[in-house]
Amino acid sequence: WLAQGDYLLQKDSQTVHSGKYALSINSTDKGEFGSIAYALPTHFNGETVTLEGYMKLEGVEGTAGLLIGLMKEKAAIAYADMRDQNIQGTRDWEKYSIELPLEAKADVIHVGGMLTGKGKVWFDDFRVMIDGQDIQSLQPIERAQPPAQLDTSYAQGPHIQFEKLGIT
């Protein structure tokens, strides 16, 4: 899991929608934002990536929501979150979803949740889909690697023998 912001992020075994654990984000006096995301390799072809998940809110004065980010070589190329839906207040577990067009050039999908402002939010039962099909049921595809990633000739160092070059 990847954490951002300055809120308290933790695994919770007491407040869950199902299973053993949920993830929670709890605001702090000094913070303004917190998010947690999981990175998935994009070994799938398709048009749209969807994240479904359950959220429970307690005293949220800012906004809470799901998020999806597409990355290429560690740089964001597309992003969507639920800030514009103004999800706040105190709510019991509810199912939410968010979609983003899947970019063929993306090599990683980040899925997760976020909180801005005061309050606490729990996340549970995430489900990631490509074109409506759960990724756990999809057959991963092999993506061609660029030639530079296939070149391993320097993986163990340059193998230069400085003595033969007259350098000591």
N, C-alpha and C positions, 0 to 999 in steps of 0.2 A: 504494500500500500504506500502511496505517496501522499504526504501531508504538506499543506501550505497554510500560511497565516499564523496567527498567534493565539488561537483558541485551544482549549483542552480537547484533545481527540482521544477516545478510548473505546475499548471493547467492553460491552456490557452484557452480563449474563442474567441480569434481573429483568430488564425491560426488553423483551424480544417480541417480534411478530410470530416467528416460528423458529425452530431449531434451537441451538445452544447460545448463540451470540447475536447481537446487533452492534452496529458502530454508532457512536454518539459524538456530537460536536457541541461543546458547551462554551458560551461566551465567557470572557474574562473582563475585568475592569480596565485593563490596558489595551485590549484588542479591538479590532473592527471587523475581522473576517477569519473564517476557517473553512478549509475544504479537505476532503480526502478522496483519493482516486486510485483506481487499480489500472495497471497498464496491461493491455492485451495485444499480442502481435496480430497484425491484419493478414491472416492467412486465408482470407475469404474474398470472393468476388461478390459484388452486389451493388445496389443503388442506394440503399438507406440503412443506416445503423440506428437501432432503437434501444433505449434503456428503459426498463420498467423496474419499479421498486416501491417499497412501502416506506412511508415516513410517519413519524409521530412527533408532534411539536408541543413544547411547553414554554409559554410566555415569550414567544418569538415576536420581537418588536421591529426587526428588520425584515429579512426575507430568508426563506429556506427553499432548497430545491435540489433537483438532480442536475448533473452536468455530463456532457460528452465533449471530448477534445480529440482531434486528429493530429498526429504528429508525423513529421518527416525529418529524419536525422536529428531528432531532439528539438525541432522547431515546430511551433504550433502553425498548422495550416488551415484549421477550421475549429470552431468552438460554438457550443450552445449551452445555455443554462436556463433556469426558470425564474430569474429575477423579475422579469416583466409580468409574471403571474401573481406577484405580491402575496405569496403564501406565508401567512403569519398567524399569530395568536396561539391558542392551545387547542390541539386537535388530537383525537385518537388515531390509531393506525389507518392510513388511507393509501390506496394505490395511485401512483403517478407514473407518467411516461414522458419521454422527450425523444425527439428524432433529429438526425443530422444526415445530410447527403454524404454517402461514403465516397471519399476521394480515392481513386485508384492508386495515386502516388503515396498515400499514407502508409507508414510502416508500423504505427502503433495507434491503438485506440485507448484513450483514457475515459473511464466511466467512474462516476462517483457522486458525491453530494457536497453541498456547501451551505453556509450560514453567514449572513451579515447582520450586524446589529446585535441586540441583546437576546438571550434566550437559550434554549437547548433543543436539539433535534436528534432523533434516532433514525437510522437507515437499516433496512433489512430486506432480505429476499430479492436481491438484484437479479434481473434476467436481461441478457444482452441478445439482441436478435439482428440478423441481417435479412432484409426483405421479408420480415415476419417469421423467419425460422430461427429457433434457438441455436446459438452458435455451438452448443454442446452436441447438437444432432447433425451439424454440418461437417462435411469432409474438408479438412484443410487443404489448401492448394500450395504448391511449391512456387515461390516467386524467384525469378532469375536474379542472381546476385550480380552487382556491377563487377567488372573485371578487377578493379582495385581491391575489392573485398576478397577475391579469390587468390590474389597474389600473396603467398605466405613466405616468400623467399627471405624476408627480413624478420620473420616472427621470432627467431632466436638471436637476433642481432645481425649486424652487417657482415660478419665473418671476414673482416679485413685483417690480414696479418701484417701489422705495422713493421715488423722486422724486415720482411721481404721488400718493403717500400723504402727501406733505409731510414725509417723513423723510429727513434727509441724513446 
